[in-house]
Amino acid sequence: MATARLEIAYVGTRFAGWAAQPGERTVQAELESALGRILGERVLLTVAGRTDAGVHATAQVASFEHARELTDRLAERLNAVLPRDVAVLAAEPAPDGFDARRDARSRTYRYRVLASRIRQPFEEGRALWWRHPIDRELLDRCAAAVVGKHDFTAFTPTDTEHTLFHRTVIACEWADERPGLPAMRVEAPSFMRNQVRVLVGTMLEVAGGRRSVDEFRALLEGAPRDRAGETAPPHGLYLVEVTY
Amino acid sequence: MATARLEIAYVGTRFAGWAAQPGERTVQAELESALGRILGERVLLTVAGRTDAGVHATAQVASFEHARELTDRLAERLNAVLPRDVAVLAAEPAPDGFDARRDARSRTYRYRVLASRIRQPFEEGRALWWRHPIDRELLDRCAAAVVGKHDFTAFTPTDTEHTLFHRTVIACEWADERPGLPAMRVEAPSFMRNQVRVLVGTMLEVAGGRRSVDEFRALLEGAPRDRAGETAPPHGLYLVEVTY
């Protein structure tokens, strides 16, 4: 068996997430079906970052083992049969045994917020529309507080499969993609379920004056889930980079 | 009667264009229906640039006459009842007799091209996906040739309501929005039907080596329609500015 690596982009809106589930339209199922058609063999994808329903990816990475030779111009052939909301950006041989999930050194997510009283049709489903006031400096202070090793119990659902709740955040910062569209970039070796979305939901409460930065900081020491804020919706979230 | 002015953005994908037509979903009909609900009177919109089916707008301008007072925070109220693919960016009183179409000094369009062998899901319906080679310098030379007063007969359908075929292009230039995504910006007091799309379709033939810049230049002197290239599809086109 040889190993291959895919880089993938998808608009999450009409997917029930990455992971194949019976009866649901998922990114994994669409890709495995396209790979089966083009390669003539059934393959199973291992993914760097499982994304939930509605979450986007601009550079997801997946790996698979295959018995037959890879087809020439595999990415283009896959794209010709894939639906329009997902595309393979690159498809290439990988070192034997390469595992997109296990070998990833870090994942980077981006969360986009349209901070405006006015809707923007081109950001529909692509950024969280936030009509409330945002103090940008408070977002920056929250982001700075997140960097480092913390107990993120407050930032993942109580009903969890995680057993370890400490995570080390390598980088976290807000920057304005353009005026009125702040976006948070956060990089870590691994994340817990919903972690980025609960972080953003809670930071927005701080930025609106509904809780203090000190309260936010205290949540990073293993506070229970119900002390943190709401889970920001999936459609502002993008998996943007995986490093190996 | 008082006069009001709207600035409007819409994703053209699911609209049969601007102009109201029986049985079709149009931007004008959606807006006039929303205005009727919020203002409590029936109004008729006059628009700066009638866009065809599938064409987008980031800053369309329309005007209307009204008998009752404008509602406070009219833009926000309209957006609350409008569908998600259209929004009013601003709604405000205008000088008596202001006419969004007649008073416009120039319209600016943008045409976006994804120049790549690989599809990009986030550009689906928002840029023309062009897989063929593009010589960027040839695009620049075509754009420079378009500036000034020319007979654009070759760039509008033969079956036409236009009677004058000369137009004066104030500015025309290609710039890379990001690597691999060239976009053309073109400004003129007025355009003929399909003019920007036939210009782009023909320029792409030049940029791919299928005709010369000299041939392109010759088309600007009143050549018949069948001498120019194909009409580029609507989904790459955006009305981006109207000046008064």
HADDOCK unambig.tbl for C-alpha pairs under 7 A between the chains (distance, minus, plus):
assign (segid A and resid 9 and name CA) (segid B and resid 121 and name CA) 6.70 0.50 0.50
assign (segid A and resid 10 and name CA) (segid B and resid 121 and name CA) 5.89 0.50 0.50
assign (segid A and resid 11 and name CA) (segid B and resid 121 and name CA) 6.27 0.50 0.50
assign (segid A and resid 11 and name CA) (segid B and resid 122 and name CA) 6.34 0.50 0.50
assign (segid A and resid 76 and name CA) (segid B and resid 118 and name CA) 6.41 0.50 0.50
assign (segid A and resid 84 and name CA) (segid B and resid 121 and name CA) 6.10 0.50 0.50
assign (segid A and resid 84 and name CA) (segid B and resid 124 and name CA) 6.90 0.50 0.50
assign (segid A and resid 85 and name CA) (segid B and resid 121 and name CA) 4.85 0.50 0.50
assign (segid A and resid 86 and name CA) (segid B and resid 121 and name CA) 5.57 0.50 0.50
assign (segid A and resid 87 and name CA) (segid B and resid 119 and name CA) 6.22 0.50 0.50
assign (segid A and resid 87 and name CA) (segid B and resid 120 and name CA) 6.46 0.50 0.50
assign (segid A and resid 87 and name CA) (segid B and resid 121 and name CA) 6.22 0.50 0.50
assign (segid A and resid 89 and name CA) (segid B and resid 118 and name CA) 6.28 0.50 0.50
assign (segid A and resid 118 and name CA) (segid B and resid 76 and name CA) 6.42 0.50 0.50
assign (segid A and resid 118 and name CA) (segid B and resid 89 and name CA) 6.29 0.50 0.50
assign (segid A and resid 119 and name CA) (segid B and resid 87 and name CA) 6.22 0.50 0.50
assign (segid A and resid 120 and name CA) (segid B and resid 87 and name CA) 6.46 0.50 0.50
assign (segid A and resid 121 and name CA) (segid B and resid 9 and name CA) 6.68 0.50 0.50
assign (segid A and resid 121 and name CA) (segid B and resid 10 and name CA) 5.88 0.50 0.50
assign (segid A and resid 121 and name CA) (segid B and resid 11 and name CA) 6.29 0.50 0.50
assign (segid A and resid 121 and name CA) (segid B and resid 84 and name CA) 6.10 0.50 0.50
assign (segid A and resid 121 and name CA) (segid B and resid 85 and name CA) 4.83 0.50 0.50
assign (segid A and resid 121 and name CA) (segid B and resid 86 and name CA) 5.56 0.50 0.50
assign (segid A and resid 121 and name CA) (segid B and resid 87 and name CA) 6.21 0.50 0.50
assign (segid A and resid 122 and name CA) (segid B and resid 11 and name CA) 6.34 0.50 0.50
assign (segid A and resid 124 and name CA) (segid B and resid 84 and name CA) 6.91 0.50 0.50
